[in-house]
Amino acid sequence: MKLVQRAPADHPEEQRRANDWRILLVIFTLAGVVESQAFGHLNAFTPLYLQQLHVPATQIPRWTGILASLGFVLGLPLLPFWGIWADRYSRKLIIVRSAYIEGVLFTIAALSPNVWVLALARFLVGFVFGNTGVMLALLADVTPRKRLGLAVGIASAGFPLGSSIGPLLGGLIAQGLGIRVLLLGDAGLSALMGIALTVIVREGSRTATSSSTVTGMLKASMRDILDTPVVLRLFVVYFIAMYGISLINPYLPILLQRLYTGPSRLLPSMIGTTLAVAGIAMGITTPIWGKVGDLAGRWRILPIALAGVAAGIAVEGLAAALGWLQAGIVGVGLFQGGIGTTIIALLALLAPEERRASILNLSLLPSQLSWFVGPITAALMTSVALRLPFAAGVVALLIATAFSAMTARLAPAAGEAEAGGSDLAAN
């Protein structure tokens, strides 16, 4: 079926007149905080929630991995299309859609009578994906080039910041009012963020420019990736790195619980506090990584961030005491923000302007694919040993580190993307 292609507000200059980049930066950062703190609650307290839903203790590790992957069954096939639909119809519509659907799925999760209804809620996560790349594309259109890395870093910091606030406050709420009340609160905040985005984000006028198919636009975006070796390699690096991280993240609460020797009533707050400190570390360092990348060169920063995460996972996997495990979790947080921030900033500079939203949205595909494959393979590994995914995670991050260093030597186009080219915005 052919549809009338709509220009993305005709020209970035019109987008800049419709939106102040500083206001967009604030609202997109807040959206990241709300979304990530809600999903942070879901991830951090799923093992405890499964106990409340009367799942046998021996089945909790397996269900933890399955639930972590379930949203990607639907999310992965849809993911490439959100950016295309945003370019064709409305970036704003694609952005606000996620917040409203989050309100629905967290309500279902909070009211779940059993693990199967909770699984339905996790399945609906697939309809949430695709907002981050579109937000970053809109932000890239209106942000001065010299501030792009910092802006992407700050916007990206919303996610670790929410992940840090979420488990900390969430642990206290779960410990007092309960996990169901916590998830209902997340549903309300998500709906309120949807309203705020609807009111604040503006789009310039759209006019028909040509006739095209969604499939044709998707193929064009894929060609832009496949025909540029350095971009393709960035996608590979991103997948390998996030696969290594996704292997271990669902099992951190379980490992924390096994090494914890304090009062059982304080267990939720201990898990929440640990993950909060790691999230704060990531939230603080993510914009710093972006700024350092602007100044020192993103190709130099990327291998450092990857190697740092590998070292942190190694400490987690070897930890025999709670303190060492907590140190490893925080160490990963210090370096993890540099990976996504650096790769997305590079892709924003390398992507053709007219397909930036589509390509940046596709840039999330390696990450989302890893979050589907990682927990499933990790669930199989835990049947052998709980710490086996940690060893596999270290290997994956070391491979990504080596591959990123090799990619940095590729083609002058990589250097040109950082040092020159047409500005994304004049000021």
PyMOL commands that set and color helices and strands:
alter all, ss='L'
color gray80, all
select helices_A, chain A and resi 12-18+21-52+57-88+91-110+115-127+131-142+145-176+179-200+214-226+229-259+264-296+298-318+322-350+353-362+365-382+388-407+412-419
alter helices_A, ss='H'
color red, helices_A
select strands_A, chain A and resi 3-6+208-212
alter strands_A, ss='S'
color yellow, strands_A
deselect
rebuild
show_as cartoon
